[in-house]
Amino acid sequence: MPLWPLKHASPDDGAFDRLRASIDPDWIEQALELTGTATLRRRRLPAEQVIWLVLGMALYRDRRIDELVDKLDLALPDRRDLTVARSAVAQARARLGSEPMRWLFERCSRKWAHEAASKDRWRGLALYGVDGTTTRTPDSPENRDHFGGHVTARGESGYPLVRFVTLMALRSHLLAAVRFGPHATGEITLAREMWEEIPDDSLTILDRAYLGASPLLALERSGKNRQWMTRACSTTRYRVLRQLGTGDALVELVVSPQARQRERAHRQGGATAAQSNQLRGGASAHLR
């Protein structure tokens, strides 16, 4: 179920060569073998070539598929006199499926984003951000049934809507992880699936939607020294434990009995769900 393509400027002709140089060829082989797609390699347009074609299509969305096959030099060296028909390209993409591309994305994103974040730390912490949004996907009965859409008094949204959440290395703007789901799936639900992707000794920037005991404690307890920072709401309740300076205090968030009970269901042990944080003063408060 492809996502609706986003508008962007077409990259230069050397972008694909730079991308190819950044991807270890062994990752392509692993993506095919671990997803059970390696048997397709004996075809006229083998699976590893199809992966490069799909990557090229993502880079050069304004170009025809047959033009990309020629431009990206995807013909087999032992069959120089034969060309790849348009129908063969479409069939090869269908046979490849989405799993090898997903595996390759996760392999590349984890390596590139985490390495970039580790090299450019702030006070010893790798910097990340988490946020979510929605995007349109082509209107089909299958997409309507799976993704759904936004329903108002005027009716359903014009296109099915996909909700997705990303984990980004903030210094480099490289994506470290992404989760997709139906529009009805909550952003925090998808984000919690990525908490284990956040490395130790890190600081994650979040918006106010995440200011709650359950998601924040789950983030902290997924590893070691996983810090977070978010803006406080006007209704945020906390107790000042110690004043550290002007507009700077050590505080303890007040957790409702309902939230405390929910958090106990998510974790082992009987420790309190309240979490000590620092309050950064100023025009707007930030909790971390």
N, C-alpha and C positions, 0 to 999 in steps of 0.2 A: 504494500500500500504506500505508494510514493507520496512524499510531501509536496505541497505546492511550491514551485521554484521561487526563490527570492530574487529580486532585481539587484544586480550588481554590475560593476564595470568588468568587461572581459579582460583577463590577465594577458600579459605579453606572451609572445610565442615561446619564450624560454622557460615559462613557469612549469610546464610539464617535465622538462628535463631536470629542473631543480628538485621537483617532487620525487621523480624516479631516483635521483641520486640520494635522497634522504631515506628511502625505504629499503631496508635490507631484503634482498631477493629471497632469503630463507623465510622471511615472514610470509611471503606470498605462498610458498610451499606449505608452511605450517597452517595457514588459513584454510587451504584446500584439504589437507590431510586430516586436520582435527575436526572439520565439519563434514567429512565424508564426501567431498566433491572432487578428490584427486583423480578419479577414474575418467573424468571428462577431458583429460589432457591429450588424448589421441585424436580428437576431432580436428576438423579443418581450422576452426578457431578455438584453440584449447582454453581451458578454464583460466590459466594464469594470464593469458592474453586478454581474456574478457575482463578480468579485474582491472588491468591497466586501462582498458577501454572505458570502463565505468568511471574510473578516476578522471580520465580525460574529459568525459562528458560532463562531470561536475565542474571542471575548470572552464571549459569552453562551451557553455550552454547555448551560445548563439550559432553554433556550427552544426552541420549535418553529420549524422553518424558515419555515413560512408566516407565523408571528407576526413573525419577523425581517424578512421582506420588507416587511410593512406598517410595522413600527416604524422601519426604517432608510430608509423612503421611497425604495424602489428601483423604483417604477413609472415608465414612460416618460411624460414630460410631454405628448406628443402623442396618448396613448391613455388618457386619464384614466378612461374608463368600463370599462376592461378590468382584470381581476385576473390575477395569476400563479398558475397551477395548481401543485399540489405536484409533479406529474410533470414539469412544465416546469423546475422548479428542479433536480431530480435530473438531468435530461438536460443542462441547461446546465452543471452542475458537471462532468459526465463529458466534455463537449465541451471545456471549458476546459483540463482536464489539470493537471499539476503544474508544468510548466516556467515559466509566467508567475508563479506564486506564488513559486517558487524565485528567479527573477530579482528580483522585488520585495523579497523578504526580504534578499537579498544587497545590493541597492542601499541599502535603509534601514539595515541593520545596520552596513555599512561607514561610512556617513555619521554616523549617530547615535553609535555606540560610539567611533569614532576621534576625533570632535570632542570628546566628553566626556572621553576620556582625555588629549587634548592640552591641555585647559583646566585640568586638575587634576593636574599633574605632581609627581613627587617627585625633588628634586635634578636637575631638567631631564629626567627620564625619564618617559615615559608608562607607567602600570602596567597589566599584563595578567596573567591567570591562564589556565592550560590544564588541563583535567581531563576524564575520561571516565567513562561509566557505561553501564548497559544498561537497557532498558525493554521491557515486553511489547507485543506487537502482536496484533491479532485472529487467532485460530486458523483458518487456511485452508490448503489444500494448497499454494497459491502462496507464502504467507508461510513455510510450513515449508521448502519447497524453496529459497527465496532466503535467508532469514535464519538458518534452523536454530535451535538452542537448546542448552541446557546438558544434557549427558548424564552421568549418574551410574550407579552400580551398581543403583539402583532404577528406572532408566529415563530417558526424555527429559523435559525440563521441560514443564509443563502448557501453556505458550504459547510460540510463537516469540519469540525475543529479538533485539532490535535493539541493536547497539553504536553509541554516538555519542560524539563528542568536541567540546567547545566551547572557543572562545576568548572570554574575557570581559574587558571593561574593569572593573577591580576597584573603582574609586571609585564608578562609577555602576551597576554590575551589569548593564550592557547587553551583549548578545551581539554580538560582532564577526564571528564565523564559526562554522560548525558542519559536521561531516562525519558521515554515517551509513554503516553497513555491516553485513554479516552478523555474527552473534555470534562466528564463528570468526576474524574479522579482528582483528588486534592493535590495542590502543589507540594505541601509538606509530606504527603504520603510518598510521592515520587522522590523527593529529596532525601528522605530517610533511607532509601535504597542505596544512596551514594555515600552515606557517612563513612562506611568502611574504606572508601576510595581515598579519603582525606588522610594524608600521612601524619605521623607524629611530629611534634615540634612545629606546629602550624597555627596560623591565625586566619579564621574564616569570617568574611564580612557577610552579614545577612540583613534583610530588611525586617521591618517590624512584624510581618506576618509570622515570623519564626519565634517571636518572643513568648515562649511558653516552656513550662518545666519539661514536658515530655520530649519534644524535639531537641532541645538544647542539652539535656542530660544524656540523651542517647548519643548525640554527637561527641560529647566529652568522653563518654565511657567506651567509645569505639576504639580508643587507642590511648596513647600517652602524650600528655601535654598538648592537647588539642584545644586551643583557645578560640573564642568567638567574640564578635563585636556587633552590636546592633543599636539602633536608636530606640530610646525608651518612648513609650506612649504616655500621654497625659494621665491615663488611668493606671499606669504601672505602680504597683504597691511594693514598697521595700522599707526595710529598717536600716538606719545608719548605724554601723558598728563602730566606725572610727573615722574621724575627719583626717584626711591626709594632707590637705592644703586647700587653697582657695578654689572652690568649685570642683574638688576632687575628694572622693570619700570611698571607703570600703563599705559595701552594703550587702544586705541579705534580702533576696527576693521573697516576698510573701506568696506562698503557694496555697491555693484553695484546697480544701479537703477532697474535692472531686478530682482535681489534677494530681494530688498526692496519691490517691488510690489508683488512678490510671498508670502512674509511673511505677508503682509497686508491681503491677501486672507485667511490666516490660522488663523487669530486672530481677536479679536474685539478691537476697539479703534484705535487711530491714533498715538500712541507713536512711536518714531524712532526705526528702526530695528537694529541700531548699538549697540553693547554691550561692556561695559568696562570690560577689563580683565587684568590680570597681565602677563608680559612677563618675563620668567625665562631665564637668559642669560647663555652662555656657548657655547660649541661646537655646540649644536643644541638647538633651541629655543622651549619652551613649552608654550602653552597658557592655561590659566585657568581662 
